[in-house]
Amino acid sequence: MGCKRILVSDDFYPTLKRTNVELVTEAIAEIREGSVVTNDRVERPVDALIHGTGFRATEPLIGCRVVGKGGAEIHGAWQKRMNAYLGVTVSGFPNFFMLLGPNTGLGHNSVVLMIESQVRYTMNCLKLMQRIRQRILEVRPEIQQSFVQEIYGRMSGTVWQSGGCHSWYQDQRTGEITTLWPGSVVSYLRRTRSVSPSDYELKS
């Protein structure tokens, strides 16, 4: 339990037993002007069609081109594994800050709390730069690497990583959990409460 998102309520289940409701799990083969045809060649009339496309949680910044030092592109840097320090900054990409970056999603609480914490952390980074009059801030590669190793070590014993089920939390290429934070929201708030200048290279 918990390796996939848990439903808050099952109040919708009786709807599926109504005489005017049909639950169809067959894939759609064709959409016509007033109907939908499934792979079993059954045609069903429709009044409205809602296209729920889903999302690609393990591929953030899809459609965006973020270029760092030496012309490096963020998707190239993440070719083997998507990662970032505290899910906010990425080595090789100075002055680049993310919200809801790698390993900052939640499977147990409101992600708004994470976003608010990341905004505060980013603002503290900017205030640090302003205070010491530096124009460039970049996380040190060894700091980011140490953080990533810690996260994957903590994730290995969780239901998400070792629960045996496949979910959108997982990178489908590697099976690794690249989306979720392995601890409590409170632990993340503590980690991002202040900025340690030693974690970063600061330049004018």
C-alpha positions as CSV (number, residue, x, y, z in Angstrom):
1,M,0.0,0.0,0.0
2,G,1.2,3.4,-0.9
3,C,3.5,2.6,-3.8
4,K,0.9,4.2,-5.9
5,R,-1.1,7.3,-5.0
6,I,-3.8,6.4,-2.5
7,L,-7.4,7.6,-3.2
8,V,-8.9,9.9,-0.6
9,S,-12.4,8.5,-1.1
10,D,-14.2,5.6,-2.8
11,D,-17.5,7.5,-3.0
12,F,-17.4,7.2,-6.8
13,Y,-17.7,3.4,-6.9
14,P,-21.5,3.2,-6.7
15,T,-21.6,5.2,-9.9
16,L,-20.0,2.3,-11.8
17,K,-22.9,0.1,-10.8
18,R,-25.6,2.3,-12.2
19,T,-27.7,0.9,-15.1
20,N,-26.8,3.9,-17.4
21,V,-23.0,3.6,-16.8
22,E,-20.6,1.3,-18.6
23,L,-16.9,1.1,-17.6
24,V,-14.9,0.4,-20.7
25,T,-11.2,-0.5,-20.4
26,E,-10.7,-1.5,-24.0
27,A,-8.3,0.8,-25.9
28,I,-9.8,3.4,-28.3
29,A,-9.2,2.5,-32.0
30,E,-11.1,5.4,-33.6
31,I,-12.9,8.6,-32.7
32,R,-15.8,9.4,-35.1
33,E,-18.0,12.5,-35.3
34,G,-20.6,11.2,-32.8
35,S,-19.0,8.0,-31.4
36,V,-16.0,6.2,-30.2
37,V,-14.8,2.8,-31.5
38,T,-12.8,0.6,-29.3
39,N,-10.3,-2.1,-30.4
40,D,-12.9,-4.8,-30.0
41,R,-14.8,-2.9,-32.9
42,V,-17.7,-1.9,-30.6
43,E,-19.0,1.6,-31.5
44,R,-20.4,3.7,-28.6
45,P,-22.3,7.0,-29.1
46,V,-20.9,10.0,-27.2
47,D,-22.1,13.5,-26.4
48,A,-18.7,14.8,-25.1
49,L,-15.2,13.5,-25.1
50,I,-12.7,14.5,-22.4
51,H,-9.1,13.8,-23.4
52,G,-7.1,13.2,-20.2
53,T,-3.6,13.1,-21.5
54,G,-1.7,12.5,-18.2
55,F,1.7,13.9,-17.6
56,R,5.4,13.1,-17.7
57,A,6.6,13.6,-14.1
58,T,10.0,12.0,-14.7
59,E,10.7,14.3,-17.6
60,P,10.5,17.9,-16.2
61,L,11.1,20.9,-18.5
62,I,9.9,19.0,-21.5
63,G,9.6,21.5,-24.3
64,C,12.0,23.9,-22.6
65,R,15.6,24.5,-23.5
66,V,17.8,25.3,-20.5
67,V,21.4,25.9,-21.4
68,G,24.2,26.0,-18.8
69,K,28.0,26.4,-18.8
70,G,29.8,25.5,-22.0
71,G,26.5,25.1,-23.9
72,A,25.4,22.1,-21.9
73,E,21.6,21.5,-22.2
74,I,19.7,20.3,-19.1
75,H,18.2,17.2,-20.8
76,G,21.7,16.1,-21.8
77,A,22.9,16.6,-18.2
78,W,20.0,14.4,-17.1
79,Q,20.4,11.7,-19.7
80,K,21.4,9.1,-17.2
81,R,19.6,10.4,-14.1
82,M,17.5,13.4,-13.4
83,N,18.9,15.1,-10.3
84,A,19.4,18.4,-8.5
85,Y,20.5,19.7,-5.2
86,L,17.5,20.0,-2.9
87,G,15.5,19.7,-6.1
88,V,16.2,23.4,-6.7
89,T,19.7,24.0,-8.2
90,V,21.8,22.0,-10.7
91,S,25.6,21.9,-11.0
92,G,26.7,23.4,-14.3
93,F,23.6,25.6,-14.6
94,P,24.4,28.8,-12.6
95,N,21.6,31.1,-11.5
96,F,19.1,28.4,-12.5
97,F,16.4,27.6,-9.9
98,M,13.5,25.1,-10.1
99,L,10.3,24.5,-8.3
100,L,9.2,20.9,-7.9
101,G,12.5,19.7,-9.3
102,P,13.8,16.1,-9.0
103,N,12.9,14.2,-5.8
104,T,10.7,17.0,-4.3
105,G,7.2,15.6,-5.2
106,L,5.1,13.9,-2.5
107,G,3.1,10.8,-2.2
108,H,1.8,11.6,1.3
109,N,1.1,15.3,1.6
110,S,0.4,18.6,-0.2
111,V,3.1,19.5,-2.6
112,V,2.2,23.2,-2.1
113,L,4.2,23.0,1.1
114,M,7.2,22.0,-0.9
115,I,6.7,24.7,-3.5
116,E,6.5,27.4,-0.7
117,S,9.7,26.1,0.8
118,Q,11.5,26.1,-2.5
119,V,10.4,29.7,-3.2
120,R,11.8,30.7,0.2
121,Y,15.0,28.9,-0.5
122,T,15.4,30.5,-3.9
123,M,14.8,33.9,-2.4
124,N,17.4,33.3,0.3
125,C,19.9,32.3,-2.5
126,L,19.2,35.7,-4.2
127,K,19.5,37.5,-0.9
128,L,22.8,35.9,-0.3
129,M,24.1,36.9,-3.7
130,Q,22.9,40.5,-3.1
131,R,24.4,40.6,0.4
132,I,27.9,39.6,-0.7
133,R,27.6,41.3,-4.0
134,Q,28.1,38.3,-6.2
135,R,26.3,37.9,-9.5
136,I,26.7,34.1,-10.1
137,L,25.6,31.2,-7.8
138,E,26.2,27.6,-8.7
139,V,25.9,24.5,-6.5
140,R,29.2,22.7,-6.1
141,P,29.1,19.3,-8.0
142,E,30.3,17.3,-5.0
143,I,27.5,18.8,-2.8
144,Q,24.9,17.8,-5.4
145,Q,26.4,14.4,-5.8
146,S,26.5,13.8,-2.1
147,F,22.8,14.9,-1.8
148,V,21.8,12.6,-4.7
149,Q,23.5,9.6,-3.1
150,E,21.8,10.3,0.2
151,I,18.4,10.5,-1.4
152,Y,18.7,7.3,-3.4
153,G,20.1,5.5,-0.3
154,R,17.0,6.6,1.7
155,M,14.6,5.8,-1.2
156,S,15.9,2.2,-1.5
157,G,13.9,1.0,1.5
158,T,10.7,2.7,0.8
159,V,7.4,1.2,-0.6
160,W,7.9,3.4,-3.7
161,Q,11.2,1.8,-4.7
162,S,10.9,-1.7,-3.2
163,G,7.2,-2.2,-3.3
164,G,7.2,-4.1,-6.5
165,C,4.7,-2.0,-8.4
166,H,5.2,0.4,-11.3
167,S,4.0,3.9,-11.0
168,W,4.5,7.4,-12.5
169,Y,6.9,8.1,-9.6
170,Q,9.5,5.9,-11.4
171,D,11.8,6.7,-14.2
172,Q,10.7,4.0,-16.7
173,R,14.2,3.7,-18.1
174,T,15.9,2.9,-14.8
175,G,13.2,2.0,-12.4
176,E,14.6,4.7,-10.0
177,I,12.3,7.0,-8.1
178,T,13.3,10.4,-9.4
179,T,10.2,12.3,-8.5
180,L,9.5,11.9,-4.7
181,W,11.0,13.2,-1.5
182,P,11.8,10.2,0.7
183,G,11.1,11.9,4.0
184,S,8.5,14.1,5.7
185,V,7.6,17.6,4.6
186,V,9.0,18.9,7.9
187,S,12.4,17.4,7.2
188,Y,12.5,19.1,3.8
189,L,11.4,22.4,5.4
190,R,14.4,22.1,7.8
191,R,16.8,21.3,5.0
192,T,15.7,24.4,3.0
193,R,15.3,26.8,5.8
194,S,18.6,28.5,5.2
195,V,21.3,28.6,2.5
196,S,24.8,27.4,3.3
197,P,27.2,29.5,1.3
198,S,29.7,26.7,1.4
199,D,27.4,24.6,-0.8
200,Y,27.8,27.0,-3.6
201,E,30.4,28.7,-5.8
202,L,29.8,32.4,-5.8
203,K,31.4,34.7,-8.4
204,S,31.1,38.2,-9.5
